[in-house]
Amino acid sequence: MTYELSDAILLCLKRNKRMGIRPSSQSDIANHFGLSKPYVNQLINGRVADSENTRNWLNKIRNYVGVND
């Protein structure tokens, strides 16, 4: 994961919060996918090993949050 993807996800969460739509927090993401809040934070901030599973979760999170390519 690149640093830019992390920034894009966090910016989209802030945008969603201002607009009053979900997901607007990492907690919303964790609840939606049934993941722990610390794991979602680690995924977004790039603190997990780069693997196919990690890339799969990041793609799901990116699509759910609304990050456009």
KOLBABA-277923 format. One record per residue: x, y, z of N, C-alpha, C, O in turn; residue in one letter. Coordinates in steps of 0.05 Angstrom, whole numbers, plus 32768, in hexadecimal, padded with zeros to 4 digits. Layout:
! residues N
X|Y|Z|X|Y|Z|X|Y|Z|X|Y|Z|a
...
END
This chain:
! residues 69
8011|7FE9|8000|8000|8000|8000|8012|8019|8000|8026|8019|800D|m
8009|802C|7FF2|8018|8045|7FF1|800D|8059|8005|7FF6|8056|800E|t
801D|806C|800C|8014|8081|801F|7FFD|8090|8014|7FEC|8099|8023|y
7FFC|8094|7FFA|7FE7|80A3|7FED|7FCC|8096|7FF0|7FB7|80A4|7FF4|e
7FCB|807B|7FEF|7FB1|806D|7FF3|7FA6|8072|800F|7F8E|8076|8013|l
7FB8|8072|8023|7FB0|8077|803E|7FA4|8093|8040|7F8F|8096|804D|s
7FB1|80A6|8035|7FA6|80C2|8035|7F8B|80C4|8027|7F79|80D1|8031|d
7F89|80B6|8010|7F70|80B7|8001|7F59|80AB|8011|7F43|80B6|8011|a
7F5E|8095|801F|7F49|8089|802F|7F40|809B|8045|7F29|809F|804A|i
7F54|80A7|8053|7F4D|80B9|806A|7F3F|80D2|8060|7F2D|80DB|806E|l
7F47|80DC|8049|7F39|80F4|803E|7F1C|80ED|8037|7F0A|80FD|803C|l
7F17|80D6|802C|7EFC|80CE|8025|7EEB|80CA|803E|7ED4|80D1|803E|c
7EF7|80BF|8053|7EE9|80BD|806C|7EE1|80D8|8077|7ECA|80DB|8081|l
7EF3|80EB|8076|7EED|8106|807F|7ED7|8113|806E|7EC5|8120|8079|k
7ED9|810F|8054|7EC4|8119|8042|7EA9|810E|8049|7E95|811C|804A|r
7EA8|80F3|804D|7E8F|80E6|8053|7E84|80F0|806E|7E6C|80F4|8070|n
7E95|80F5|8081|7E8C|8100|809B|7E7F|811B|8098|7E6A|8121|80A3|k
7E8C|812D|8088|7E81|8147|8083|7E66|8145|8075|7E54|8155|807A|r
7E63|8132|8063|7E4A|812F|8054|7E35|811F|8063|7E1E|811E|805B|m
7E3D|8113|8079|7E2A|8105|808A|7E23|80E9|807F|7E0D|80DF|8084|g
7E35|80DD|806F|7E30|80C3|8064|7E44|80AF|806F|7E59|80B6|807A|i
7E3E|8095|806C|7E4F|8080|8076|7E5E|8074|805F|7E54|8074|8049|r
7E76|806A|8063|7E85|8069|807C|7E93|8084|8081|7E9C|8091|806E|p
7E93|808C|809A|7EA0|80A5|80A1|7EB6|80A1|80B5|7EC2|80B4|80BF|s
7EBC|8088|80BC|7ED1|8082|80CF|7EDD|8066|80CA|7ED1|8056|80BC|s
7EF3|8062|80D6|7EFF|8047|80D4|7EEE|8033|80E3|7EED|801B|80DC|q
7EDF|803C|80F7|7ECD|802A|8106|7EB6|8021|80F4|7EAE|8009|80F5|s
7EAC|8032|80E3|7E98|802B|80CF|7EA2|8015|80BD|7E94|8002|80B6|d
7EBB|8018|80B4|7EC7|8004|80A2|7EC9|7FE9|80B1|7EC3|7FD4|80A6|i
7ED3|7FEA|80CA|7ED7|7FD1|80DA|7EBC|7FC3|80DE|7EBA|7FAB|80DB|a
7EA8|7FD2|80E4|7E8D|7FC6|80E9|7E82|7FBA|80CF|7E76|7FA5|80CF|n
7E86|7FC8|80B9|7E7B|7FBF|809F|7E87|7FA4|8097|7E79|7F92|808D|h
7EA1|7FA2|809A|7EAF|7F89|8091|7EB3|7F75|80A7|7EBD|7F5F|80A2|f
7EAB|7F7B|80C0|7EAF|7F68|80D6|7ECC|7F65|80DE|7ED4|7F50|80E8|g
7EDB|7F7A|80DB|7EF8|7F7A|80E3|7EFB|7F8A|80FD|7EE9|7F99|8105|l
7F12|7F86|810A|7F17|7F95|8122|7F20|7FB1|811B|7F2C|7FB6|8105|s
7F1A|7FC4|812C|7F22|7FE0|8127|7F40|7FE4|8124|7F49|7FF2|8113|k
7F50|7FD7|8136|7F6D|7FDA|8133|7F77|7FCE|8119|7F8A|7FD9|810D|p
7F6B|7FB8|810F|7F74|7FAC|80F6|7F6F|7FBF|80DF|7F7F|7FC2|80CC|y
7F57|7FCB|80DF|7F50|7FDE|80C9|7F64|7FF6|80CA|7F6D|7FFE|80B5|v
7F6A|8000|80E1|7F7E|8015|80E3|7F99|800D|80D8|7FA6|801C|80CA|n
7FA2|7FF5|80DF|7FBB|7FEB|80D5|7FBB|7FE7|80B7|7FCF|7FED|80A9|q
7FA4|7FDD|80AC|7FA2|7FDB|808F|7FA5|7FF6|8081|7FB4|7FF8|806E|l
7F96|8009|808B|7F95|8023|807E|7FB0|8031|8080|7FB9|803E|806D|i
7FBE|802E|8096|7FD7|803B|809A|7FEF|802B|8091|8006|8034|8095|n
7FEB|8014|8085|8000|8004|807A|8012|7FF6|808E|802A|7FF2|8088|g
8007|7FEE|80A4|8017|7FE1|80B9|8013|7FC3|80B9|8018|7FB6|80CE|r
800A|7FB7|80A3|8008|7F9A|80A1|8018|7F91|8089|801E|7FA0|8077|v
8020|7F78|808A|8030|7F6D|8075|8021|7F6E|805A|8009|7F6A|8059|a
8030|7F74|8045|8025|7F75|802B|8020|7F59|8021|8033|7F49|801C|d
8007|7F52|801E|7FFF|7F37|8014|7FE6|7F3A|8003|7FDA|7F50|8001|s
7FDE|7F24|7FF7|7FC6|7F25|7FE6|7FAE|7F2C|7FF7|7F9C|7F3A|7FEE|e
7FAC|7F21|800F|7F96|7F26|8021|7F95|7F44|8029|7F7F|7F50|8029|n
7FAC|7F50|802E|7FAD|7F6C|8035|7FA3|7F7D|801E|7F93|7F8F|8021|t
7FAD|7F77|8006|7FA4|7F86|7FEE|7F87|7F82|7FE9|7F79|7F95|7FE0|r
7F7C|7F6A|7FEE|7F5F|7F65|7FEB|7F4F|7F77|7FFE|7F3C|7F83|7FF6|n
7F57|7F78|8017|7F49|7F88|802B|7F4B|7FA6|8024|7F37|7FB4|8026|w
7F62|7FAE|801B|7F65|7FCB|8013|7F54|7FD2|7FFC|7F48|7FE8|7FFB|l
7F51|7FC0|7FE8|7F3F|7FC5|7FD2|7F22|7FC7|7FDA|7F13|7FD8|7FD1|n
7F1A|7FB5|7FED|7EFF|7FB6|7FF7|7EFA|7FD0|8006|7EE5|7FDC|8003|k
7F0D|7FD7|8017|7F0A|7FF0|8026|7F09|8008|8014|7EF8|801A|8017|i
7F1B|8009|8000|7F1C|801F|7FED|7F02|8022|7FDE|7EF8|8038|7FDB|r
7EF6|800C|7FD6|7EDD|800D|7FC7|7EC6|8016|7FDA|7EB5|8025|7FD2|n
7EC6|800C|7FF2|7EB1|8012|8005|7EB1|8030|800D|7E9C|803D|8010|y
7EC9|803B|8010|7ECC|8057|8019|7EC6|806A|8001|7EBB|807F|8005|v
7ECD|8061|7FE9|7EC7|8072|7FD2|7EE0|807F|7FC6|7EDE|8094|7FB9|g
7EF7|8072|7FCA|7F10|807D|7FBE|7F0F|8075|7FA0|7F0D|805E|7F99|v
7F11|8089|7F8F|7F12|8084|7F72|7F2F|8082|7F69|7F40|808F|7F74|n
7F33|8072|7F55|7F4E|806E|7F4B|7F57|8086|7F3B|7F6D|8087|7F31|d
END
